[in-house]
């Protein structure tokens, strides 16, 4: 089935949900690759954990989005994945706080994922109104 045939059967609500899910998958996918170099630059394995988990969350989000018709469904999965990235970066700040050089990149990531979590939750709750 090609993309054009797939789009013929999409409702307006599904198209909106596709955009909402794409936002979450894109944020996680892009940040996974953006923060990946830090994994190789960190000096301790405990400090590498957050970048490794973030990379897996990003790959998982992309995989979920592309699998079947997930992109068209209203689902908590994108909210949970972005929230997990936020929690992971908070944990990273706590673990790396004693090392000022290693913790620096995590402050920006906490802000990014806080705002992304708020956005994805807002899109998720708003899509309930759209589907009604």
CORNORHU-V769168 format. One record per pair of residues at least 12 apart in sequence whose C-alpha atoms are under 10 Angstrom apart, sorted by the first residue. I is the first residue (numbers start at 1). J is the second residue. Records with the same first field share a line. If there is no record, write none. Layout:
BEGIN
I=J  J
END
This chain:
BEGIN
6=69
10=72
11=72
12=72  130  131
13=72  73  74  127  128  129  130  131  132
14=69  71  72  73  74  127  130  131
15=71  72  73
16=71  72  73  74  123  127  130  131
17=70  71  72  73  74  75  123  124  127  128  130  131
18=65  69  70  71  72  73  74
19=71  72  123
20=71  72  73  74  78  119  120  121  122  123  124  126  127
21=61  62  64  65  70  71  72  73  74  75  76  77  78  79  120  123  124
22=61  62  65  66  71  72  78
23=78  116  119  120  123
24=58  61  62  65  77  78  79  80  81  82  116  117  119  120  121  123
25=57  58  59  60  61  62  63  64  65  66  71  78  79  81  82
26=58  61  62  65
27=58  61  62  82  112  113  116  120
28=54  55  56  57  58  59  60  61  62  78  81  82  85  113  116
29=54  55  56  57  58  59  60  61  62  63
30=55  58  59  62
31=51  54  55  57  58  85  109  112  113
32=51  52  53  54  55  56  57  58  59  85
33=51  54  55  58  59
34=51  55
35=50  51  52  54  55  105  106  109
36=48  50  51  52  53  54  55
37=51
38=50  51  52  102  105
39=51  52  53  54  55
40=52
41=102
42=101  102
43=102
44=96  102
46=92  95  96
47=92  93  95  96  99  102  103
48=92  96  102
49=88  89  91  92
50=85  87  88  89  90  91  92  93  95  106
51=85  88  89  92  106
53=84  85  88  89
54=81  82  84  85  86  88  89
55=85
56=85
57=81  82  84  85
58=81  82  85
60=81
61=77  78  81  82
64=77  78
65=77  78
74=123  124  125  127  128  131
75=124
76=120  121  124
78=117  120  121  124
79=116  117  118  119  120  121  122  123  124
80=117  120  121
81=117  120
82=113  114  115  116  117  118  119  120  121
83=113  114  116  117  118  120  121
84=113  117
85=109  110  112  113  114  116  117
86=109  110  111  112  113  114  115  116  117
87=110  113  114
88=106  109  110  113
89=103  105  106  107  108  109  110  111  112  113  114
90=106  107  109  110  111  113  114
91=106  110
92=105  106  107  109  110
93=105  106  107  109  110
94=106
END
